[in-house]
Amino acid sequence: MTYTLLSPPQPLKISSRIQTRLYRGELASQQVETFQDFLSEVERRFLHHRIILDNAYTHWFSQGVASDQELRHFVQQFSVFSNQFLVAALNKVINAPTLDQSRASREILLNELGVIYRNPRAVDKTLTTLSEDDKDRQGDPALVSTEGTVDGGTCRFRAAHFEWLLGVAKGLELTYDELGQRKHGSATTLHFCDQLIRLYGSDDPNLAEGASFAVENWAAAGFWQELEDGLLKIKQSRHPQLKLAFFTWHNRVEAQHAGHTLEELESVYFHPEFNCDKFLEGGQEILEAIAVFWDGLNDDRLKEKF
């Protein structure tokens, strides 16, 4: 069986924000050139990591051939990662070195917990006419939004990401008490969770920045699309009752998060305390932990470890 590699990510380039700072004299040409060299190194080490470009498990999953047993195992392990991410995200908030970074981290954590993004610029009234199937695929407008801020947003229990995942699990006859907790995690899943807490939530801001940048760009690189593709095929072929909002929403929103990480990197890179080596270390180590998670799932299915 052969797989097609995901398309290489777009090159990391100097943004218009940096060009403006250069034009205003806030940055010297040499500083900008050095930053571009650093972005090229980040691109090489992070965005071309093999788990971003060649994830054997999600390539297989996208075909929609997973058995019910394989699906239940996947959803259970993913639920452990999803719930343990809350611990890492809370640590990231607590250890944020600036108020702006604390707010950016709270945006992610509070949305995970059920605070809906509020977009003050526009409301798509056409969404209110969506069918239940369309709401599941595109997101129920009463519960989700892919743009805006949690500041002033509404908190709903049913908007918590874990509750969306329960909707997927219910269609596979998995119950609440079989999901999310560490006792349900395999050794490889728990390794990933622990590394998220250690790196993404680190009190070393350079490690945390590197891990955050890598995590968000991994999330935007295509694995959500592969998961959605596989689940939609399974829904159409044999499980019409599956609720997929957890996966379809994340697939739409993650590119937004990745864009914010570049802006955040720009805001910290030129500070004297920024440590390039620590940033790269944090990113590379979390990518290796991500690989352990996906490789573990792939090994489980090949060896039928359920």
C-alpha positions as CSV (number, residue, x, y, z in Angstrom):
1,M,0.0,0.0,0.0
2,T,1.4,3.4,-0.9
3,Y,0.5,6.8,0.6
4,T,0.7,10.3,-0.8
5,L,2.8,12.7,1.2
6,L,1.1,15.9,2.3
7,S,2.0,19.0,0.4
8,P,5.0,20.8,1.9
9,P,4.0,23.8,4.0
10,Q,4.3,27.4,2.7
11,P,7.8,28.8,3.3
12,L,8.1,31.1,6.4
13,K,8.8,34.6,5.1
14,I,9.3,38.0,6.5
15,S,5.8,39.4,7.1
16,S,4.4,42.9,6.2
17,R,4.5,43.6,10.0
18,I,8.3,43.2,10.0
19,Q,8.7,45.1,6.8
20,T,6.8,48.0,8.4
21,R,9.1,48.0,11.4
22,L,12.1,48.0,9.1
23,Y,10.7,50.9,7.2
24,R,10.1,52.9,10.4
25,G,13.6,52.3,11.6
26,E,12.5,50.1,14.5
27,L,14.6,47.3,13.1
28,A,17.9,47.3,11.3
29,S,18.4,45.4,8.0
30,Q,20.8,43.0,9.6
31,Q,18.3,42.1,12.3
32,V,15.7,41.3,9.6
33,E,18.1,39.2,7.6
34,T,19.1,37.3,10.7
35,F,15.4,36.7,11.5
36,Q,14.8,35.4,8.0
37,D,17.7,33.0,8.5
38,F,16.1,31.8,11.7
39,L,12.7,31.4,10.0
40,S,14.4,29.2,7.4
41,E,15.9,27.0,10.2
42,V,12.5,26.8,11.9
43,E,10.9,25.8,8.6
44,R,13.6,23.1,8.0
45,R,13.4,21.6,11.5
46,F,9.7,22.0,12.3
47,L,7.6,22.2,9.1
48,H,9.5,19.5,7.3
49,H,9.5,17.1,10.2
50,R,8.4,13.7,9.0
51,I,5.3,13.5,11.3
52,I,4.0,16.7,9.5
53,L,4.8,15.5,6.0
54,D,4.3,11.8,6.2
55,N,2.0,10.6,9.0
56,A,1.4,6.9,8.2
57,Y,-1.6,6.6,10.6
58,T,-3.6,9.5,9.3
59,H,-2.8,8.6,5.7
60,W,-4.3,5.2,6.4
61,F,-7.2,6.6,8.4
62,S,-8.2,9.0,5.5
63,Q,-9.2,6.0,3.4
64,G,-12.2,5.3,5.7
65,V,-11.4,1.6,6.1
66,A,-11.0,1.6,9.9
67,S,-13.0,-1.1,11.6
68,D,-15.3,-0.2,14.5
69,Q,-12.8,-1.6,17.0
70,E,-10.0,0.5,15.4
71,L,-12.3,3.5,15.5
72,R,-13.1,3.1,19.2
73,H,-9.5,2.8,20.0
74,F,-8.6,5.9,18.1
75,V,-11.4,8.0,19.7
76,Q,-10.5,6.8,23.1
77,Q,-6.8,7.7,22.7
78,F,-7.6,11.0,21.1
79,S,-10.0,11.8,24.0
80,V,-7.1,11.3,26.5
81,F,-4.9,13.6,24.5
82,S,-7.7,16.1,24.1
83,N,-8.5,16.2,27.8
84,Q,-4.8,16.2,29.0
85,F,-4.2,19.1,26.6
86,L,-6.3,21.2,29.1
87,V,-3.6,20.7,31.7
88,A,-0.9,21.8,29.3
89,A,-3.0,24.8,28.2
90,L,-3.6,25.9,31.8
91,N,0.1,25.7,32.6
92,K,0.8,27.8,29.5
93,V,-1.6,30.4,30.9
94,I,0.0,30.3,34.3
95,N,3.5,30.5,33.0
96,A,2.9,33.2,30.3
97,P,5.6,35.8,30.6
98,T,3.5,38.8,29.5
99,L,-0.2,39.8,29.8
100,D,-0.6,39.7,26.0
101,Q,0.7,36.1,25.9
102,S,-1.5,35.2,28.8
103,R,-4.6,36.5,27.0
104,A,-3.6,34.6,23.8
105,S,-3.3,31.4,25.8
106,R,-6.6,32.0,27.6
107,E,-8.3,32.3,24.2
108,I,-7.3,28.7,23.4
109,L,-8.0,27.3,26.8
110,L,-11.4,29.0,27.4
111,N,-12.6,28.0,23.9
112,E,-11.6,24.4,24.6
113,L,-13.8,24.6,27.8
114,G,-16.8,26.0,26.0
115,V,-16.5,29.7,25.6
116,I,-17.7,30.5,22.0
117,Y,-15.6,32.8,19.9
118,R,-17.5,36.1,19.4
119,N,-17.0,37.8,16.1
120,P,-18.1,41.5,16.6
121,R,-17.7,42.3,12.9
122,A,-20.2,40.0,11.3
123,V,-22.9,37.3,12.0
124,D,-23.7,34.9,9.2
125,K,-27.5,34.7,9.6
126,T,-27.8,32.1,6.9
127,L,-26.3,29.5,9.3
128,T,-29.5,29.6,11.3
129,T,-31.3,27.8,8.4
130,L,-28.8,24.8,8.3
131,S,-30.1,21.3,8.6
132,E,-28.9,19.1,11.5
133,D,-26.5,17.3,9.2
134,D,-25.1,20.6,8.0
135,K,-24.7,21.9,11.6
136,D,-22.7,18.7,12.4
137,R,-20.5,19.2,9.4
138,Q,-20.1,23.0,9.5
139,G,-20.7,23.6,13.1
140,D,-23.9,24.6,14.9
141,P,-23.9,28.4,14.9
142,A,-25.4,28.4,18.4
143,L,-22.3,26.6,19.7
144,V,-19.3,27.3,17.5
145,S,-17.5,30.0,15.6
146,T,-14.1,29.8,14.0
147,E,-13.3,33.5,14.3
148,G,-13.3,36.3,16.9
149,T,-12.4,36.3,20.6
150,V,-13.7,34.6,23.7
151,D,-13.7,38.1,25.3
152,G,-17.4,38.8,25.7
153,G,-18.3,35.3,24.3
154,T,-20.9,33.0,25.7
155,C,-20.0,29.9,27.7
156,R,-22.1,26.8,26.9
157,F,-21.4,23.3,28.4
158,R,-22.3,21.8,25.0
159,A,-19.7,24.0,23.3
160,A,-16.8,22.3,25.2
161,H,-14.7,20.4,22.8
162,F,-14.8,17.3,25.0
163,E,-18.6,17.2,24.7
164,W,-18.3,17.3,20.9
165,L,-16.0,14.3,21.2
166,L,-18.6,12.5,23.3
167,G,-20.9,12.9,20.3
168,V,-18.5,10.9,18.2
169,A,-18.0,8.4,20.9
170,K,-21.7,7.8,21.4
171,G,-22.1,6.7,17.8
172,L,-19.5,4.0,18.5
173,E,-21.0,2.8,21.8
174,L,-18.4,4.4,23.9
175,T,-19.5,6.1,27.1
176,Y,-18.3,9.1,29.2
177,D,-16.5,6.9,31.7
178,E,-14.4,5.3,28.9
179,L,-13.0,8.5,27.7
180,G,-10.6,11.3,28.6
181,Q,-8.9,10.1,31.7
182,R,-5.3,9.0,32.0
183,K,-6.2,5.5,32.9
184,H,-7.5,4.9,29.4
185,G,-4.3,6.1,27.7
186,S,-1.7,3.8,26.2
187,A,1.9,4.3,27.1
188,T,2.6,6.2,23.8
189,T,-0.5,8.5,24.3
190,L,0.6,9.3,27.8
191,H,4.1,10.1,26.7
192,F,2.7,12.7,24.3
193,C,0.5,14.1,27.0
194,D,3.3,14.4,29.5
195,Q,5.6,16.1,27.0
196,L,2.8,18.6,26.1
197,I,2.6,19.5,29.8
198,R,6.3,19.7,30.2
199,L,7.1,21.7,27.0
200,Y,3.9,23.5,25.8
201,G,3.2,24.5,29.4
202,S,6.8,25.1,30.4
203,D,7.9,27.9,32.7
204,D,10.8,28.5,30.3
205,P,9.2,30.9,27.8
206,N,11.6,29.9,25.0
207,L,10.8,26.2,25.3
208,A,7.1,27.0,25.5
209,E,7.2,29.3,22.5
210,G,9.0,26.7,20.4
211,A,6.6,23.9,21.5
212,S,3.6,26.1,20.8
213,F,4.8,27.1,17.4
214,A,5.4,23.5,16.5
215,V,2.1,22.3,17.8
216,E,0.0,24.9,16.1
217,N,1.8,24.4,12.7
218,W,1.4,20.6,13.1
219,A,-2.3,21.1,13.7
220,A,-2.6,23.3,10.6
221,A,-0.6,21.0,8.3
222,G,-3.3,18.6,7.2
223,F,-3.9,15.8,9.7
224,W,-7.3,17.2,10.6
225,Q,-8.3,17.0,7.0
226,E,-7.2,13.4,6.8
227,L,-9.2,12.5,9.9
228,E,-12.2,14.3,8.6
229,D,-11.9,12.6,5.2
230,G,-11.8,9.1,6.8
231,L,-14.7,9.8,9.2
232,L,-16.9,11.2,6.5
233,K,-16.4,8.1,4.4
234,I,-17.3,5.9,7.4
235,K,-20.3,8.0,8.2
236,Q,-21.6,7.7,4.6
237,S,-20.8,4.0,4.2
238,R,-22.0,2.5,7.5
239,H,-22.4,4.9,10.5
240,P,-24.8,7.7,9.5
241,Q,-25.4,8.4,13.2
242,L,-21.8,9.7,13.8
243,K,-21.5,13.3,14.9
244,L,-18.3,14.8,13.5
245,A,-18.4,18.4,14.6
246,F,-15.3,18.0,16.8
247,F,-13.2,17.1,13.8
248,T,-14.8,19.3,11.2
249,W,-14.5,22.4,13.4
250,H,-10.9,21.8,14.3
251,N,-10.1,21.3,10.6
252,R,-11.5,24.8,9.9
253,V,-10.0,26.7,12.8
254,E,-6.4,25.5,13.1
255,A,-5.0,27.5,10.3
256,Q,-6.1,30.6,12.2
257,H,-4.1,29.5,15.2
258,A,-1.0,28.8,13.1
259,G,-1.1,32.4,11.7
260,H,-1.1,33.7,15.3
261,T,2.0,31.8,16.2
262,L,4.1,33.6,13.6
263,E,2.9,36.9,14.9
264,E,3.7,35.8,18.4
265,L,7.2,34.7,17.4
266,E,7.8,38.1,15.8
267,S,6.8,39.8,19.1
268,V,9.4,37.9,21.2
269,Y,12.3,37.2,18.8
270,F,13.9,40.6,19.0
271,H,13.9,40.7,22.8
272,P,17.4,40.3,24.3
273,E,16.2,37.3,26.4
274,F,15.0,35.3,23.4
275,N,17.0,32.1,23.1
276,C,17.0,30.6,19.6
277,D,18.4,27.2,20.7
278,K,15.8,26.7,23.4
279,F,13.0,27.6,21.0
280,L,14.2,25.0,18.5
281,E,14.7,22.5,21.3
282,G,11.1,22.9,22.5
283,G,9.7,22.6,19.0
284,Q,11.7,19.6,18.0
285,E,11.1,17.7,21.2
286,I,7.3,18.2,21.0
287,L,7.3,17.1,17.4
288,E,9.1,13.9,18.4
289,A,6.4,13.3,21.1
290,I,3.7,13.9,18.5
291,A,5.4,11.2,16.4
292,V,5.4,8.8,19.3
293,F,1.6,9.3,19.7
294,W,0.7,8.7,16.0
295,D,3.3,5.9,15.6
296,G,1.8,4.3,18.7
297,L,-1.7,4.3,17.1
298,N,-0.3,2.9,13.9
299,D,1.5,0.2,15.8
300,D,-1.6,-0.6,17.8
301,R,-3.7,-1.1,14.6
302,L,-1.0,-3.2,12.8
303,K,-0.6,-5.5,15.9
304,E,-4.3,-5.3,16.8
305,K,-3.5,-4.0,20.3
306,F,-7.0,-3.2,21.5
